[in-house]
Amino acid sequence: MMGHTAFILASYGASFVVLAGLIGWIFMDQRIQRQALQELESRGVRRRSETKADSAS
């Protein structure tokens, strides 16, 4: 069992690094998408879902 300890710890470490990288990527992409959406809304572009909700009222 002791011979496999290094492999197991390295596997857990690699998994942790990959998962942390994916989570970081998701948060960075979320920030970029929100900025793009704010830019579009500031130029007057609106969401299609807003027009359906407005016409139903």
Secondary structure by P-SEA (a helix, b strand, c coil): cccaaaaaaaaaaaaaaaaaaaaaaaaaaaaaaaaaaaaaaaaccccaaaaaaaaac
